Amino acid sequence: MFVKFTSSDRVATAVNAAQVTFISQVTDGTRIRFGEGRSITVIEPMDEVIDKLNRTRALPGE
């Protein structure tokens, strides 16, 4: 399931919630990390990122 965020350069970004491995708060917003050293920084606060990602994992039938 994809979740839409806004990257630090103000571009809309879709994130595959199933691939997220680590989330951390940074000066510019929230850094979302994936496998193989990939990451993206989004402007949404960490609590909002966690909430959006958790909602995708709690879908009925999964």
N, C-alpha and C positions, 0 to 999 in steps of 0.2 A: 504494500500500500504506500502510495506517495503522499507526502505532506508538503504544502507550499510555505516557503519562508521568503524573507527578503535578505539578500546577501549584503555585505557591508558596502558594496558599490551600488546599492539600491536596485539591483536587478532581481526579478522574481526567480526563485530557485526551487526545484522540486527535489525532495530528499526521499530515498527509499528507506522507510522506517526500519525495515528488517535488517538493514546493513549497518545501522548505527552501533558503534562499539563503546563510545565514550563521549561525554558532554562536559564542557567546562566553561565557566564564566571568564570572559576576557574584557579588556578595556572597551573594545568596540562593540561588544554584545555577547554572543554565545558561540563558542566553537564546537562544531559537531564533527566528530572523528569517525572514520570508517576503517575498514581493513586496509592493509598495504600502505599505511602512512598517508592516506588521503584525508583531507579535512576541508571544511568550509566554515567561514565566520558569518553569522547572521545577526541582524540588528535586534531581533526579538529577545526579550529577557529570558534567562534560563528557565524560570518557572513556566513560562508560556510554551517554550520548546518542549519541555518534559511533558506538559499536559497534552499538547498536540500529538506527540509521539505515542504516549500511553493510550490515547483514544483510538489510535489506529490498531493497536494490538488487542483491544478489548471489543472488537467487532463480534456480533453474534455469529455463531457457527464456526468459530475458530478455536 
